[in-house]
Amino acid sequence: MLIWTVSFLTLALLAGALGFSGYTSTAPKVTAKTAAGMARMLFLVFLFAALVTLVLGFVRGW
């Protein structure tokens, strides 16, 4: 369970860094606004997943 928590937290931090830092996409048909919006959404999803796995790990006793 701890490995899942760390994995989701790492993905959340990466998506947050890309979404909130103003990183621009190099893909030809993806605008920077769309890429930043997707990264922000993924940040929230992975942060939620990290919190859920952390709570479940404490409840189950790792």
Distance bins in CASP14 RR format, pairs under 12 A and 6 or more apart:
PFRMAT RR
TARGET T0000
AUTHOR 0000-0000-0000
RMODE 2
METHOD distances of the structure
MODEL  1
1 7 0 0 0 0 0 1 0 0 0 0 0
1 8 0 0 0 0 0 1 0 0 0 0 0
1 49 0 0 0 0 0 1 0 0 0 0 0
1 50 0 0 0 0 0 1 0 0 0 0 0
1 52 0 0 0 0 0 1 0 0 0 0 0
1 53 1 0 1 0 0 0 0 0 0 0 0
1 54 0 0 0 0 1 0 0 0 0 0 0
1 55 0 0 0 0 1 0 0 0 0 0 0
1 56 1 0 0 1 0 0 0 0 0 0 0
1 57 1 0 1 0 0 0 0 0 0 0 0
1 58 0 0 0 0 1 0 0 0 0 0 0
1 59 0 0 0 0 1 0 0 0 0 0 0
1 60 1 0 0 1 0 0 0 0 0 0 0
1 61 0 0 0 0 1 0 0 0 0 0 0
1 62 1 0 1 0 0 0 0 0 0 0 0
2 8 0 0 0 0 0 1 0 0 0 0 0
2 9 0 0 0 0 0 1 0 0 0 0 0
2 50 0 0 0 0 0 1 0 0 0 0 0
2 53 0 0 0 0 1 0 0 0 0 0 0
2 54 0 0 0 0 1 0 0 0 0 0 0
2 56 0 0 0 0 0 1 0 0 0 0 0
2 57 1 0 0 1 0 0 0 0 0 0 0
2 58 0 0 0 0 0 1 0 0 0 0 0
2 60 0 0 0 0 0 1 0 0 0 0 0
2 61 0 0 0 0 0 1 0 0 0 0 0
2 62 1 0 0 1 0 0 0 0 0 0 0
3 9 0 0 0 0 0 1 0 0 0 0 0
3 10 0 0 0 0 0 1 0 0 0 0 0
3 50 0 0 0 0 0 1 0 0 0 0 0
3 53 0 0 0 0 1 0 0 0 0 0 0
3 54 0 0 0 0 0 1 0 0 0 0 0
3 57 0 0 0 0 0 1 0 0 0 0 0
3 62 0 0 0 0 0 1 0 0 0 0 0
4 10 0 0 0 0 0 1 0 0 0 0 0
4 11 0 0 0 0 0 1 0 0 0 0 0
4 46 0 0 0 0 0 1 0 0 0 0 0
4 49 0 0 0 0 1 0 0 0 0 0 0
4 50 0 0 0 0 1 0 0 0 0 0 0
4 51 0 0 0 0 0 1 0 0 0 0 0
4 52 0 0 0 0 1 0 0 0 0 0 0
4 53 1 0 1 0 0 0 0 0 0 0 0
4 54 0 0 0 0 1 0 0 0 0 0 0
4 55 0 0 0 0 0 1 0 0 0 0 0
4 56 0 0 0 0 1 0 0 0 0 0 0
4 57 0 0 0 0 1 0 0 0 0 0 0
4 60 0 0 0 0 0 1 0 0 0 0 0
4 62 0 0 0 0 0 1 0 0 0 0 0
5 11 0 0 0 0 0 1 0 0 0 0 0
5 12 0 0 0 0 0 1 0 0 0 0 0
5 46 0 0 0 0 0 1 0 0 0 0 0
5 47 0 0 0 0 0 1 0 0 0 0 0
5 48 0 0 0 0 0 1 0 0 0 0 0
5 49 0 0 0 0 1 0 0 0 0 0 0
5 50 1 0 1 0 0 0 0 0 0 0 0
5 51 0 0 0 0 1 0 0 0 0 0 0
5 52 0 0 0 0 1 0 0 0 0 0 0
5 53 1 0 1 0 0 0 0 0 0 0 0
5 54 1 0 1 0 0 0 0 0 0 0 0
5 55 0 0 0 0 1 0 0 0 0 0 0
5 56 0 0 0 0 1 0 0 0 0 0 0
5 57 1 0 0 1 0 0 0 0 0 0 0
5 58 0 0 0 0 0 1 0 0 0 0 0
5 62 0 0 0 0 1 0 0 0 0 0 0
6 12 0 0 0 0 0 1 0 0 0 0 0
6 13 0 0 0 0 0 1 0 0 0 0 0
6 46 0 0 0 0 0 1 0 0 0 0 0
6 49 0 0 0 0 0 1 0 0 0 0 0
6 50 0 0 0 0 1 0 0 0 0 0 0
6 53 0 0 0 0 1 0 0 0 0 0 0
6 54 0 0 0 0 1 0 0 0 0 0 0
7 13 0 0 0 0 0 1 0 0 0 0 0
7 14 0 0 0 0 0 1 0 0 0 0 0
7 46 0 0 0 0 1 0 0 0 0 0 0
7 49 0 0 0 0 1 0 0 0 0 0 0
7 50 0 0 0 0 1 0 0 0 0 0 0
7 53 0 0 0 0 1 0 0 0 0 0 0
7 54 0 0 0 0 0 1 0 0 0 0 0
8 14 0 0 0 0 0 1 0 0 0 0 0
8 15 0 0 0 0 0 1 0 0 0 0 0
8 42 0 0 0 0 0 1 0 0 0 0 0
8 43 0 0 0 0 0 1 0 0 0 0 0
8 44 0 0 0 0 0 1 0 0 0 0 0
8 45 0 0 0 0 1 0 0 0 0 0 0
8 46 1 0 1 0 0 0 0 0 0 0 0
8 47 1 0 0 1 0 0 0 0 0 0 0
8 48 0 0 0 0 1 0 0 0 0 0 0
8 49 1 0 1 0 0 0 0 0 0 0 0
8 50 1 1 0 0 0 0 0 0 0 0 0
8 51 0 0 0 0 1 0 0 0 0 0 0
8 52 0 0 0 0 1 0 0 0 0 0 0
8 53 1 0 0 1 0 0 0 0 0 0 0
8 54 0 0 0 0 1 0 0 0 0 0 0
8 56 0 0 0 0 0 1 0 0 0 0 0
9 15 0 0 0 0 0 1 0 0 0 0 0
9 16 0 0 0 0 0 1 0 0 0 0 0
9 43 0 0 0 0 0 1 0 0 0 0 0
9 46 1 0 0 1 0 0 0 0 0 0 0
9 47 1 0 0 1 0 0 0 0 0 0 0
9 48 0 0 0 0 0 1 0 0 0 0 0
9 49 0 0 0 0 1 0 0 0 0 0 0
9 50 1 0 1 0 0 0 0 0 0 0 0
9 51 0 0 0 0 1 0 0 0 0 0 0
9 52 0 0 0 0 0 1 0 0 0 0 0
9 53 0 0 0 0 1 0 0 0 0 0 0
9 54 0 0 0 0 1 0 0 0 0 0 0
10 16 0 0 0 0 0 1 0 0 0 0 0
10 17 0 0 0 0 0 1 0 0 0 0 0
10 43 0 0 0 0 0 1 0 0 0 0 0
10 46 0 0 0 0 1 0 0 0 0 0 0
10 47 0 0 0 0 0 1 0 0 0 0 0
10 49 0 0 0 0 0 1 0 0 0 0 0
10 50 0 0 0 0 1 0 0 0 0 0 0
11 17 0 0 0 0 0 1 0 0 0 0 0
11 18 0 0 0 0 0 1 0 0 0 0 0
11 39 0 0 0 0 0 1 0 0 0 0 0
11 42 1 0 0 1 0 0 0 0 0 0 0
11 43 0 0 0 0 1 0 0 0 0 0 0
11 44 0 0 0 0 0 1 0 0 0 0 0
11 45 0 0 0 0 1 0 0 0 0 0 0
11 46 1 0 1 0 0 0 0 0 0 0 0
11 47 0 0 0 0 1 0 0 0 0 0 0
11 48 0 0 0 0 0 1 0 0 0 0 0
11 49 0 0 0 0 1 0 0 0 0 0 0
11 50 0 0 0 0 1 0 0 0 0 0 0
11 53 0 0 0 0 0 1 0 0 0 0 0
12 18 0 0 0 0 0 1 0 0 0 0 0
12 19 0 0 0 0 0 1 0 0 0 0 0
12 20 0 0 0 0 0 1 0 0 0 0 0
12 39 0 0 0 0 0 1 0 0 0 0 0
12 40 0 0 0 0 0 1 0 0 0 0 0
12 41 0 0 0 0 0 1 0 0 0 0 0
12 42 1 0 0 1 0 0 0 0 0 0 0
12 43 1 0 1 0 0 0 0 0 0 0 0
12 44 1 0 0 1 0 0 0 0 0 0 0
12 45 1 0 0 1 0 0 0 0 0 0 0
12 46 1 1 0 0 0 0 0 0 0 0 0
12 47 1 0 1 0 0 0 0 0 0 0 0
12 48 0 0 0 0 1 0 0 0 0 0 0
12 49 1 0 0 1 0 0 0 0 0 0 0
12 50 1 0 1 0 0 0 0 0 0 0 0
12 51 0 0 0 0 1 0 0 0 0 0 0
12 52 0 0 0 0 0 1 0 0 0 0 0
12 53 0 0 0 0 0 1 0 0 0 0 0
12 54 0 0 0 0 0 1 0 0 0 0 0
13 19 0 0 0 0 0 1 0 0 0 0 0
13 20 0 0 0 0 0 1 0 0 0 0 0
13 21 0 0 0 0 0 1 0 0 0 0 0
13 39 0 0 0 0 0 1 0 0 0 0 0
13 42 0 0 0 0 0 1 0 0 0 0 0
13 43 0 0 0 0 1 0 0 0 0 0 0
13 46 0 0 0 0 1 0 0 0 0 0 0
13 47 0 0 0 0 1 0 0 0 0 0 0
13 50 0 0 0 0 1 0 0 0 0 0 0
14 20 0 0 0 0 0 1 0 0 0 0 0
14 21 0 0 0 0 0 1 0 0 0 0 0
14 23 0 0 0 0 0 1 0 0 0 0 0
14 39 0 0 0 0 1 0 0 0 0 0 0
14 42 0 0 0 0 1 0 0 0 0 0 0
14 43 0 0 0 0 1 0 0 0 0 0 0
14 46 0 0 0 0 1 0 0 0 0 0 0
14 47 0 0 0 0 0 1 0 0 0 0 0
15 21 0 0 0 0 0 1 0 0 0 0 0
15 23 0 0 0 0 0 1 0 0 0 0 0
15 35 0 0 0 0 0 1 0 0 0 0 0
15 36 0 0 0 0 0 1 0 0 0 0 0
15 37 0 0 0 0 1 0 0 0 0 0 0
15 38 0 0 0 0 1 0 0 0 0 0 0
15 39 1 0 1 0 0 0 0 0 0 0 0
15 40 1 0 0 1 0 0 0 0 0 0 0
15 41 0 0 0 0 1 0 0 0 0 0 0
15 42 1 1 0 0 0 0 0 0 0 0 0
15 43 1 0 1 0 0 0 0 0 0 0 0
15 44 0 0 0 0 1 0 0 0 0 0 0
15 45 0 0 0 0 1 0 0 0 0 0 0
15 46 1 0 0 1 0 0 0 0 0 0 0
15 47 0 0 0 0 1 0 0 0 0 0 0
15 48 0 0 0 0 0 1 0 0 0 0 0
15 49 0 0 0 0 0 1 0 0 0 0 0
15 50 0 0 0 0 0 1 0 0 0 0 0
16 22 0 0 0 0 0 1 0 0 0 0 0
16 23 0 0 0 0 1 0 0 0 0 0 0
16 35 0 0 0 0 0 1 0 0 0 0 0
16 36 0 0 0 0 1 0 0 0 0 0 0
16 37 0 0 0 0 0 1 0 0 0 0 0
16 38 0 0 0 0 0 1 0 0 0 0 0
16 39 1 0 1 0 0 0 0 0 0 0 0
16 40 1 0 0 1 0 0 0 0 0 0 0
16 41 0 0 0 0 0 1 0 0 0 0 0
16 42 1 0 0 1 0 0 0 0 0 0 0
16 43 1 1 0 0 0 0 0 0 0 0 0
16 44 0 0 0 0 1 0 0 0 0 0 0
16 45 0 0 0 0 0 1 0 0 0 0 0
16 46 0 0 0 0 1 0 0 0 0 0 0
16 47 0 0 0 0 1 0 0 0 0 0 0
17 23 1 0 0 1 0 0 0 0 0 0 0
17 36 0 0 0 0 0 1 0 0 0 0 0
17 39 0 0 0 0 1 0 0 0 0 0 0
17 40 0 0 0 0 0 1 0 0 0 0 0
17 42 0 0 0 0 0 1 0 0 0 0 0
17 43 0 0 0 0 1 0 0 0 0 0 0
17 46 0 0 0 0 0 1 0 0 0 0 0
18 24 0 0 0 0 0 1 0 0 0 0 0
18 25 0 0 0 0 1 0 0 0 0 0 0
18 32 0 0 0 0 0 1 0 0 0 0 0
18 35 1 0 0 1 0 0 0 0 0 0 0
18 36 1 0 0 1 0 0 0 0 0 0 0
18 37 0 0 0 0 1 0 0 0 0 0 0
18 38 0 0 0 0 1 0 0 0 0 0 0
18 39 1 0 1 0 0 0 0 0 0 0 0
18 40 0 0 0 0 1 0 0 0 0 0 0
18 41 0 0 0 0 0 1 0 0 0 0 0
18 42 0 0 0 0 1 0 0 0 0 0 0
18 43 0 0 0 0 1 0 0 0 0 0 0
18 46 0 0 0 0 0 1 0 0 0 0 0
19 25 0 0 0 0 0 1 0 0 0 0 0
19 32 0 0 0 0 1 0 0 0 0 0 0
19 33 0 0 0 0 0 1 0 0 0 0 0
19 34 0 0 0 0 0 1 0 0 0 0 0
19 35 1 0 0 1 0 0 0 0 0 0 0
19 36 1 0 1 0 0 0 0 0 0 0 0
19 37 1 0 0 1 0 0 0 0 0 0 0
19 38 0 0 0 0 1 0 0 0 0 0 0
19 39 1 1 0 0 0 0 0 0 0 0 0
19 40 1 0 1 0 0 0 0 0 0 0 0
19 41 0 0 0 0 1 0 0 0 0 0 0
19 42 0 0 0 0 1 0 0 0 0 0 0
19 43 1 0 0 1 0 0 0 0 0 0 0
19 44 0 0 0 0 0 1 0 0 0 0 0
20 36 1 0 0 1 0 0 0 0 0 0 0
20 37 0 0 0 0 1 0 0 0 0 0 0
20 39 1 0 0 1 0 0 0 0 0 0 0
20 40 1 0 0 1 0 0 0 0 0 0 0
20 42 0 0 0 0 0 1 0 0 0 0 0
20 43 1 0 0 1 0 0 0 0 0 0 0
20 44 0 0 0 0 0 1 0 0 0 0 0
21 32 0 0 0 0 0 1 0 0 0 0 0
21 35 0 0 0 0 0 1 0 0 0 0 0
21 36 0 0 0 0 1 0 0 0 0 0 0
21 39 0 0 0 0 1 0 0 0 0 0 0
21 40 0 0 0 0 0 1 0 0 0 0 0
21 43 0 0 0 0 0 1 0 0 0 0 0
22 32 1 0 0 1 0 0 0 0 0 0 0
22 33 0 0 0 0 1 0 0 0 0 0 0
22 35 0 0 0 0 1 0 0 0 0 0 0
22 36 1 0 0 1 0 0 0 0 0 0 0
22 37 0 0 0 0 0 1 0 0 0 0 0
22 39 0 0 0 0 1 0 0 0 0 0 0
22 40 0 0 0 0 0 1 0 0 0 0 0
23 30 0 0 0 0 0 1 0 0 0 0 0
23 32 1 0 0 1 0 0 0 0 0 0 0
23 33 0 0 0 0 0 1 0 0 0 0 0
23 35 1 0 0 1 0 0 0 0 0 0 0
23 36 1 0 0 1 0 0 0 0 0 0 0
23 37 0 0 0 0 0 1 0 0 0 0 0
23 38 0 0 0 0 0 1 0 0 0 0 0
23 39 1 0 0 1 0 0 0 0 0 0 0
23 40 0 0 0 0 0 1 0 0 0 0 0
24 30 0 0 0 0 1 0 0 0 0 0 0
24 31 0 0 0 0 1 0 0 0 0 0 0
24 32 1 0 1 0 0 0 0 0 0 0 0
24 33 0 0 0 0 1 0 0 0 0 0 0
24 34 0 0 0 0 0 1 0 0 0 0 0
24 35 1 0 0 1 0 0 0 0 0 0 0
24 36 0 0 0 0 1 0 0 0 0 0 0
24 39 0 0 0 0 0 1 0 0 0 0 0
25 31 1 0 0 1 0 0 0 0 0 0 0
25 32 1 0 1 0 0 0 0 0 0 0 0
25 33 0 0 0 0 1 0 0 0 0 0 0
25 34 1 0 0 1 0 0 0 0 0 0 0
25 35 1 1 0 0 0 0 0 0 0 0 0
25 36 0 0 0 0 1 0 0 0 0 0 0
25 37 0 0 0 0 0 1 0 0 0 0 0
25 38 0 0 0 0 1 0 0 0 0 0 0
25 39 0 0 0 0 1 0 0 0 0 0 0
26 32 0 0 0 0 1 0 0 0 0 0 0
26 35 0 0 0 0 1 0 0 0 0 0 0
27 34 0 0 0 0 1 0 0 0 0 0 0
27 35 1 0 0 1 0 0 0 0 0 0 0
27 38 0 0 0 0 0 1 0 0 0 0 0
28 35 0 0 0 0 0 1 0 0 0 0 0
29 35 0 0 0 0 0 1 0 0 0 0 0
30 36 0 0 0 0 0 1 0 0 0 0 0
30 37 0 0 0 0 0 1 0 0 0 0 0
30 38 0 0 0 0 1 0 0 0 0 0 0
30 39 0 0 0 0 0 1 0 0 0 0 0
31 37 0 0 0 0 1 0 0 0 0 0 0
31 38 0 0 0 0 0 1 0 0 0 0 0
32 38 0 0 0 0 0 1 0 0 0 0 0
32 39 0 0 0 0 0 1 0 0 0 0 0
33 39 0 0 0 0 0 1 0 0 0 0 0
33 40 0 0 0 0 0 1 0 0 0 0 0
34 40 0 0 0 0 0 1 0 0 0 0 0
34 41 0 0 0 0 0 1 0 0 0 0 0
35 41 0 0 0 0 0 1 0 0 0 0 0
35 42 0 0 0 0 0 1 0 0 0 0 0
36 42 0 0 0 0 0 1 0 0 0 0 0
36 43 0 0 0 0 0 1 0 0 0 0 0
37 43 0 0 0 0 1 0 0 0 0 0 0
37 44 0 0 0 0 0 1 0 0 0 0 0
37 45 0 0 0 0 0 1 0 0 0 0 0
38 44 0 0 0 0 0 1 0 0 0 0 0
38 45 0 0 0 0 0 1 0 0 0 0 0
39 45 0 0 0 0 0 1 0 0 0 0 0
39 46 0 0 0 0 0 1 0 0 0 0 0
40 46 0 0 0 0 0 1 0 0 0 0 0
40 47 0 0 0 0 0 1 0 0 0 0 0
41 47 0 0 0 0 0 1 0 0 0 0 0
41 48 0 0 0 0 0 1 0 0 0 0 0
42 48 0 0 0 0 0 1 0 0 0 0 0
42 49 0 0 0 0 0 1 0 0 0 0 0
43 49 0 0 0 0 0 1 0 0 0 0 0
43 50 0 0 0 0 0 1 0 0 0 0 0
44 50 0 0 0 0 0 1 0 0 0 0 0
44 51 0 0 0 0 0 1 0 0 0 0 0
45 51 0 0 0 0 0 1 0 0 0 0 0
45 52 0 0 0 0 0 1 0 0 0 0 0
46 52 0 0 0 0 0 1 0 0 0 0 0
46 53 0 0 0 0 0 1 0 0 0 0 0
47 53 0 0 0 0 0 1 0 0 0 0 0
47 54 0 0 0 0 0 1 0 0 0 0 0
48 54 0 0 0 0 0 1 0 0 0 0 0
48 55 0 0 0 0 0 1 0 0 0 0 0
49 55 0 0 0 0 0 1 0 0 0 0 0
49 56 0 0 0 0 0 1 0 0 0 0 0
50 56 0 0 0 0 0 1 0 0 0 0 0
50 57 0 0 0 0 0 1 0 0 0 0 0
51 57 0 0 0 0 0 1 0 0 0 0 0
51 58 0 0 0 0 0 1 0 0 0 0 0
52 58 0 0 0 0 0 1 0 0 0 0 0
52 59 0 0 0 0 0 1 0 0 0 0 0
53 59 0 0 0 0 0 1 0 0 0 0 0
53 60 0 0 0 0 0 1 0 0 0 0 0
53 62 0 0 0 0 0 1 0 0 0 0 0
54 60 0 0 0 0 0 1 0 0 0 0 0
54 61 0 0 0 0 0 1 0 0 0 0 0
54 62 0 0 0 0 0 1 0 0 0 0 0
55 61 0 0 0 0 0 1 0 0 0 0 0
55 62 0 0 0 0 0 1 0 0 0 0 0
56 62 0 0 0 0 1 0 0 0 0 0 0
END
